Amino acid sequence: MSDRDDVRRAYDEITATYANERTTTRDDEAAALEALFDGLPDEYRLLDAGCGQGTPALEYALDPSNGCDPELAVGLDLSRGQLETATRLVPDAALCQGEMTRLPFAANAFDAVTALYSLIHVQIDDHPAAIESFARVLRPGGRLLLTEGWTEWTGSNPNWLETGTEMHWSMAGATATRAQLESAGFELVARGEFRDALADEEDARFPYFHARLAE
Ligand SMILES: C[S@@+](CC[C@H](N)C(=O)[O-])C[C@H]1O[C@@H](n2cnc3c(N)ncnc32)[C@H](O)[C@@H]1O
């Protein structure tokens, strides 16, 4: 079984626990999403890559005051279990099972792509393919928000969130990710850090990048 299959099976198993832990959109996430969507025209088209249960990005974008075209809020995820949870939490989003390194969408299909805590599960050698895939489906000037790890790290937790399920991560690190963004044609708009999104990991910090695809 490949690492990708392990991640997919693990999220199928733990989706209820993960959704329970990922209870709220933190203020720092809401601010970064607001900054991302502020740079876009009304009725923008959003792809949430590795959307999981659909929060926070799809939920935030689909709030009527936040401007996303409700017909074009799309969530893509590897895990069918996560997508089933998303059908409950973000029923207005269009959801599809797929792989972020080979996005099944036309070029220029979206104004924004979010990838929150999802690229960090893709094998490190495949990170450039995922970022290039984000660039391909964005229109020129489109926006990207993604989270990464601070440093390169590959590893697993045999009992993540005390579910008894092993979870794998593959972080390329902030320096490598910034270089991959530039190489795929993105310009940095802002970078910052999020407090970990899960209730039991208050001390962890993850870097994020808000980038714009060159015109
Ligand atoms: C930690 S969850 C994040 C979910 C949501 N974005 C959030 O912020 O809570 C990571 C998600 O990425 C998905 N994922 C991991 N690797 C993927 C890949 N190669 N292609 C698409 N989705 C992937 C997992 O199935 C999982 O739902």
The ligand as a MOL file (V3000), in Angstrom:
LIG
                    3D

  0  0  0     0  0            999 V3000
M  V30 BEGIN CTAB
M  V30 COUNTS 27 29 0 0 0
M  V30 BEGIN ATOM
M  V30 1 C -5.6120 17.5800 8.1270 0
M  V30 2 S -6.9300 17.3350 6.9700 0 CHG=1
M  V30 3 C -7.3030 19.0250 6.5660 0
M  V30 4 C -8.7370 19.2250 6.2300 0
M  V30 5 C -9.1310 20.7180 6.1150 0
M  V30 6 N -8.4630 21.3380 4.9790 0
M  V30 7 C -8.7940 21.4460 7.3790 0
M  V30 8 O -8.1670 22.5290 7.3060 0
M  V30 9 O -9.1680 20.9950 8.4500 0 CHG=-1
M  V30 10 C -6.0130 16.8410 5.5140 0
M  V30 11 C -6.9090 16.4340 4.3550 0
M  V30 12 O -6.1230 16.3290 3.1720 0
M  V30 13 C -6.5660 15.2090 2.4350 0
M  V30 14 N -5.4810 14.7660 1.5430 0
M  V30 15 C -4.2970 14.2480 1.9180 0
M  V30 16 N -3.5520 13.9790 0.8300 0
M  V30 17 C -4.2890 14.3460 -0.2560 0
M  V30 18 C -4.0530 14.3190 -1.6570 0
M  V30 19 N -2.9140 13.8390 -2.1420 0
M  V30 20 N -5.0210 14.7810 -2.4870 0
M  V30 21 C -6.2090 15.2430 -1.9700 0
M  V30 22 N -6.4810 15.2970 -0.6400 0
M  V30 23 C -5.5270 14.8540 0.2080 0
M  V30 24 C -6.9150 14.1980 3.5080 0
M  V30 25 O -7.7590 13.1610 3.0380 0
M  V30 26 C -7.5560 15.0700 4.5620 0
M  V30 27 O -8.9500 15.1620 4.4180 0
M  V30 END ATOM
M  V30 BEGIN BOND
M  V30 1 1 1 2
M  V30 2 1 2 3
M  V30 3 1 2 10
M  V30 4 1 3 4
M  V30 5 1 4 5
M  V30 6 1 5 6
M  V30 7 1 5 7
M  V30 8 2 7 8
M  V30 9 1 7 9
M  V30 10 1 10 11
M  V30 11 1 11 12
M  V30 12 1 11 26
M  V30 13 1 12 13
M  V30 14 1 13 14
M  V30 15 1 13 24
M  V30 16 1 14 15
M  V30 17 1 14 23
M  V30 18 2 15 16
M  V30 19 1 16 17
M  V30 20 1 17 18
M  V30 21 2 17 23
M  V30 22 1 18 19
M  V30 23 2 18 20
M  V30 24 1 20 21
M  V30 25 2 21 22
M  V30 26 1 22 23
M  V30 27 1 24 25
M  V30 28 1 24 26
M  V30 29 1 26 27
M  V30 END BOND
M  V30 END CTAB
M  END
